[in-house]
Amino acid sequence: MSNRLRALALYKELQRLGKDYPDPSYDFKATVRRMFEKNRNLTDDAEIEKAIKFGEYIKEETLALYSLRKYRHLKRMYPDSIPGGNFKDPPMT
């Protein structure tokens, strides 16, 4: 795949991920746009590859942040210990 197509696919994926960014005060989508605009005029293949690798790193870190947020939510929903003893199946009648 050409570098241009890889960069466009990465940009679209990061924009989609930005919809659910957990911190509303941080404008993730605008930051991604600025990052891509800054690297728009790169011509050296090594520099382009480095920029794409950095974008993929940002994508992986954002996905990890989302999964951590989901884990924390589930952790809050189900307490570690239940007052009054362990949870067991009710007796059969």
MDAnalysis code that builds the backbone (N, CA, C; Angstrom):
import MDAnalysis as mda
import numpy as np

u = mda.Universe.empty(279, n_residues=93, atom_resindex=np.repeat(np.arange(93), 3), trajectory=True)
u.add_TopologyAttr("name", ["N", "CA", "C"] * 93)
u.add_TopologyAttr("resid", np.arange(1, 94))
u.add_TopologyAttr("resname", ["MET", "SER", "ASN", "ARG", "LEU", "ARG", "ALA", "LEU", "ALA", "LEU", "TYR", "LYS", "GLU", "LEU", "GLN", "ARG", "LEU", "GLY", "LYS", "ASP", "TYR", "PRO", "ASP", "PRO", "SER", "TYR", "ASP", "PHE", "LYS", "ALA", "THR", "VAL", "ARG", "ARG", "MET", "PHE", "GLU", "LYS", "ASN", "ARG", "ASN", "LEU", "THR", "ASP", "ASP", "ALA", "GLU", "ILE", "GLU", "LYS", "ALA", "ILE", "LYS", "PHE", "GLY", "GLU", "TYR", "ILE", "LYS", "GLU", "GLU", "THR", "LEU", "ALA", "LEU", "TYR", "SER", "LEU", "ARG", "LYS", "TYR", "ARG", "HIS", "LEU", "LYS", "ARG", "MET", "TYR", "PRO", "ASP", "SER", "ILE", "PRO", "GLY", "GLY", "ASN", "PHE", "LYS", "ASP", "PRO", "PRO", "MET", "THR"])
u.atoms.positions = np.array([
    [0.853, -1.168, 0.000],
    [0.000, 0.000, 0.000],
    [0.901, 1.234, 0.000],
    [0.526, 2.233, -0.757],
    [1.354, 3.434, -0.825],
    [1.265, 4.216, 0.484],
    [2.258, 5.057, 0.688],
    [2.282, 5.858, 1.913],
    [1.072, 6.782, 1.999],
    [0.649, 7.313, 0.866],
    [-0.506, 8.219, 0.862],
    [-1.766, 7.493, 1.341],
    [-1.998, 6.296, 0.831],
    [-3.182, 5.536, 1.239],
    [-3.102, 5.119, 2.707],
    [-1.913, 4.742, 3.153],
    [-1.738, 4.380, 4.569],
    [-2.023, 5.573, 5.466],
    [-1.531, 6.749, 5.059],
    [-1.744, 7.956, 5.856],
    [-3.227, 8.328, 5.889],
    [-3.906, 8.229, 4.761],
    [-5.337, 8.540, 4.726],
    [-6.143, 7.566, 5.580],
    [-5.822, 6.292, 5.499],
    [-6.531, 5.293, 6.307],
    [-6.294, 5.538, 7.797],
    [-5.065, 5.860, 8.152],
    [-4.742, 6.146, 9.551],
    [-5.476, 7.392, 10.029],
    [-5.522, 8.423, 9.194],
    [-6.224, 9.664, 9.542],
    [-7.707, 9.383, 9.798],
    [-8.339, 8.637, 8.909],
    [-9.759, 8.319, 9.079],
    [-10.000, 7.517, 10.350],
    [-9.120, 6.571, 10.609],
    [-9.287, 5.743, 11.805],
    [-9.115, 6.568, 13.080],
    [-8.141, 7.466, 13.093],
    [-7.946, 8.320, 14.264],
    [-9.120, 9.280, 14.449],
    [-9.677, 9.775, 13.362],
    [-10.841, 10.652, 13.477],
    [-12.036, 9.890, 14.056],
    [-12.217, 8.638, 13.644],
    [-13.295, 7.823, 14.207],
    [-13.064, 7.561, 15.695],
    [-11.824, 7.284, 16.061],
    [-11.517, 7.044, 17.473],
    [-11.735, 8.299, 18.308],
    [-11.541, 9.460, 17.709],
    [-11.689, 10.718, 18.431],
    [-13.108, 11.018, 18.856],
    [-14.079, 10.358, 18.253],
    [-15.477, 10.608, 18.616],
    [-15.754, 10.249, 20.066],
    [-15.102, 9.219, 20.564],
    [-15.377, 8.711, 21.913],
    [-14.270, 9.036, 22.911],
    [-13.442, 10.038, 22.615],
    [-12.327, 10.335, 23.514],
    [-12.868, 10.722, 24.886],
    [-12.347, 10.133, 25.965],
    [-12.945, 10.303, 27.288],
    [-12.840, 11.708, 27.887],
    [-11.857, 12.490, 27.500],
    [-11.684, 13.821, 28.089],
    [-12.284, 14.868, 27.153],
    [-13.451, 15.434, 27.511],
    [-14.090, 16.386, 26.600],
    [-13.323, 17.702, 26.453],
    [-12.464, 18.026, 27.411],
    [-11.716, 19.283, 27.318],
    [-10.543, 19.184, 26.339],
    [-10.140, 17.970, 25.980],
    [-9.041, 17.770, 25.040],
    [-9.625, 17.511, 23.660],
    [-9.310, 18.371, 22.718],
    [-9.863, 18.256, 21.368],
    [-8.992, 17.303, 20.553],
    [-9.263, 16.025, 20.682],
    [-8.455, 14.982, 20.045],
    [-8.477, 15.103, 18.530],
    [-9.661, 15.306, 17.963],
    [-9.784, 15.344, 16.504],
    [-9.016, 16.522, 15.906],
    [-9.067, 17.683, 16.553],
    [-8.319, 18.843, 16.049],
    [-6.818, 18.622, 16.191],
    [-6.410, 17.967, 17.252],
    [-4.991, 17.676, 17.449],
    [-4.485, 16.731, 16.367],
    [-5.270, 15.734, 16.034],
    [-4.893, 14.803, 14.963],
    [-4.792, 15.555, 13.641],
    [-5.745, 16.418, 13.386],
    [-5.731, 17.193, 12.138],
    [-4.472, 18.051, 12.043],
    [-4.132, 18.738, 13.138],
    [-2.913, 19.572, 13.146],
    [-1.670, 18.725, 12.919],
    [-1.628, 17.549, 13.528],
    [-0.482, 16.663, 13.376],
    [-0.314, 16.246, 11.913],
    [-1.407, 15.916, 11.256],
    [-1.328, 15.512, 9.851],
    [-1.011, 16.703, 8.944],
    [-1.558, 17.878, 9.259],
    [-1.252, 19.060, 8.447],
    [0.212, 19.454, 8.578],
    [0.766, 19.285, 9.760],
    [2.173, 19.621, 9.976],
    [3.085, 18.736, 9.124],
    [2.705, 17.485, 8.958],
    [3.524, 16.534, 8.202],
    [3.086, 16.392, 6.748],
    [2.256, 17.280, 6.298],
    [1.690, 17.204, 4.950],
    [2.736, 17.259, 3.843],
    [3.772, 18.045, 4.030],
    [4.752, 18.282, 2.967],
    [5.983, 17.390, 3.058],
    [5.929, 16.335, 3.829],
    [7.070, 15.426, 3.913],
    [7.266, 14.713, 2.576],
    [8.528, 14.593, 2.158],
    [8.811, 13.914, 0.888],
    [9.731, 12.713, 1.072],
    [10.560, 12.738, 2.106],
    [11.487, 11.634, 2.352],
    [10.711, 10.418, 2.865],
    [10.922, 9.271, 2.234],
    [10.192, 8.058, 2.621],
    [10.452, 7.655, 4.069],
    [11.667, 7.851, 4.543],
    [11.990, 7.483, 5.929],
    [11.221, 8.371, 6.909],
    [11.127, 9.659, 6.613],
    [10.384, 10.572, 7.489],
    [8.888, 10.266, 7.456],
    [8.373, 9.942, 6.283],
    [6.955, 9.594, 6.162],
    [6.662, 8.328, 6.957],
    [7.539, 7.342, 6.834],
    [7.364, 6.085, 7.576],
    [7.398, 6.339, 9.083],
    [8.298, 7.205, 9.519],
    [8.406, 7.543, 10.940],
    [7.122, 8.220, 11.428],
    [6.575, 9.132, 10.625],
    [5.341, 9.826, 10.999],
    [4.162, 8.854, 11.049],
    [4.100, 7.924, 10.110],
    [3.015, 6.936, 10.106],
    [3.134, 6.015, 11.317],
    [4.353, 5.608, 11.645],
    [4.566, 4.760, 12.831],
    [4.117, 5.488, 14.099],
    [4.402, 6.791, 14.175],
    [3.982, 7.574, 15.337],
    [2.454, 7.645, 15.408],
    [1.804, 7.824, 14.264],
    [0.343, 7.841, 14.226],
    [-0.251, 6.513, 14.654],
    [0.377, 5.418, 14.242],
    [-0.093, 4.092, 14.658],
    [0.103, 3.886, 16.158],
    [1.182, 4.445, 16.694],
    [1.409, 4.381, 18.139],
    [0.297, 5.138, 18.884],
    [-0.061, 6.313, 18.385],
    [-1.140, 7.097, 18.993],
    [-2.448, 6.303, 18.949],
    [-2.699, 5.638, 17.836],
    [-3.916, 4.830, 17.693],
    [-3.945, 3.713, 18.731],
    [-2.838, 2.998, 18.881],
    [-2.782, 1.897, 19.851],
    [-2.953, 2.400, 21.284],
    [-2.345, 3.529, 21.599],
    [-2.479, 4.087, 22.948],
    [-3.914, 4.537, 23.213],
    [-4.566, 5.092, 22.217],
    [-5.952, 5.521, 22.370],
    [-6.861, 4.315, 22.579],
    [-6.632, 3.251, 21.831],
    [-7.417, 2.030, 22.026],
    [-7.200, 1.456, 23.424],
    [-5.970, 1.512, 23.912],
    [-5.681, 1.031, 25.269],
    [-6.404, 1.893, 26.303],
    [-6.460, 3.192, 26.057],
    [-7.168, 4.099, 26.963],
    [-8.655, 3.760, 27.011],
    [-9.240, 3.459, 25.857],
    [-10.655, 3.091, 25.812],
    [-10.918, 1.794, 26.560],
    [-10.072, 0.799, 26.379],
    [-10.299, -0.473, 27.070],
    [-10.105, -0.311, 28.574],
    [-9.180, 0.539, 28.977],
    [-8.989, 0.805, 30.401],
    [-10.216, 1.501, 30.983],
    [-10.787, 2.429, 30.225],
    [-11.987, 3.123, 30.684],
    [-13.131, 2.130, 30.869],
    [-13.290, 1.194, 29.937],
    [-14.342, 0.184, 30.053],
    [-14.094, -0.719, 31.259],
    [-12.838, -1.109, 31.463],
    [-12.500, -1.962, 32.601],
    [-12.822, -1.250, 33.915],
    [-12.453, 0.023, 34.015],
    [-12.721, 0.767, 35.248],
    [-14.213, 0.886, 35.508],
    [-14.989, 1.085, 34.463],
    [-16.436, 1.170, 34.624],
    [-16.988, -0.156, 35.151],
    [-16.559, -1.263, 34.566],
    [-17.021, -2.569, 35.033],
    [-16.570, -2.845, 36.458],
    [-15.371, -2.422, 36.795],
    [-14.837, -2.627, 38.149],
    [-15.709, -1.899, 39.174],
    [-16.184, -0.694, 38.819],
    [-17.043, 0.054, 39.730],
    [-18.428, -0.579, 39.847],
    [-18.883, -1.220, 38.788],
    [-20.228, -1.789, 38.790],
    [-20.329, -3.056, 39.638],
    [-19.250, -3.824, 39.714],
    [-19.259, -5.083, 40.442],
    [-18.228, -5.021, 41.559],
    [-18.682, -4.908, 42.801],
    [-17.728, -4.807, 43.913],
    [-16.958, -6.108, 44.107],
    [-15.764, -5.965, 44.705],
    [-14.925, -7.138, 44.956],
    [-15.549, -8.072, 45.989],
    [-16.071, -7.496, 47.044],
    [-16.665, -8.338, 48.088],
    [-18.094, -7.870, 48.343],
    [-18.926, -8.819, 48.646],
    [-20.328, -8.524, 48.911],
    [-20.533, -8.591, 50.417],
    [-21.118, -7.541, 51.017],
    [-21.356, -7.585, 52.459],
    [-22.270, -8.756, 52.818],
    [-21.933, -9.452, 53.856],
    [-22.755, -10.568, 54.303],
    [-22.301, -11.917, 53.784],
    [-21.131, -11.982, 53.192],
    [-20.631, -13.281, 52.762],
    [-20.400, -13.357, 51.269],
    [-20.027, -14.551, 50.863],
    [-19.752, -14.797, 49.451],
    [-21.049, -14.993, 48.685],
    [-21.002, -14.690, 47.426],
    [-22.157, -14.903, 46.564],
    [-22.208, -16.375, 46.179],
    [-23.321, -17.010, 46.481],
    [-23.495, -18.422, 46.143],
    [-24.851, -18.593, 45.482],
    [-25.012, -19.711, 44.817],
    [-26.308, -20.009, 44.218],
    [-27.331, -20.202, 45.332],
    [-28.570, -19.760, 45.096],
    [-29.598, -19.973, 46.130],
    [-29.911, -21.462, 46.267],
    [-30.337, -21.889, 47.456],
    [-30.643, -23.320, 47.647],
    [-31.822, -23.737, 46.778],
    [-31.752, -24.952, 46.279],
    [-32.834, -25.498, 45.454],
    [-33.983, -25.912, 46.360],
    [-35.197, -25.607, 45.971],
    [-36.359, -25.997, 46.787],
    [-37.200, -27.013, 46.078],
])
